[in-house]
Amino acid sequence: MKISEPTLTIGKLAQCAGVGVETVRYYQRRGLLAEPPATGGYRRYDTAHLERLNFIKRAQGVGFTLEEIGELMALNDTRDHHLARQLATEKIRNIETRIEQLGKVAEALRQLVHRCECGGQDMPCPIIRMALTP
């Protein structure tokens, strides 16, 4: 949707961005989205607000926290692409570390499932035993 002038109410803005009104207000409180002045008792939003909301959603979709998104937006405003690349590279390393850790967890669970399948009915379940053992 292309909007050239401030014409959207907060409800319509939220709908266009696919978020709830409370999400818009939350982003405003966090300083991620500017709150336009009220005119005639209503705040009117424009394309820039919608683009910013869409950016926030995309950035969250690739794993950035709201704090990191705020940093990225500030860097974009100052055109500090080097630091933005650094933040993205660090995020990639964090994601790769989590993937490695989750792979280890999955392998441990596979082994427990295998032991459970191979154990007899008279033996305690290794999955439950693992969960009960500190």
Secondary structure, 3 states (H helix, E strand, C coil): CCCCCCCECHHHHHHHHCCCHHHHHHHHHCCCCCCCCEECCEECECHHHHHHHHHHHHHHHCCCCHHHHHHHHHHHHHCCHHHHHHHHHHHHHHHHHHHHHHHHHHHHHHHHHHHHHHCCCCCCCHHHHHHHCC
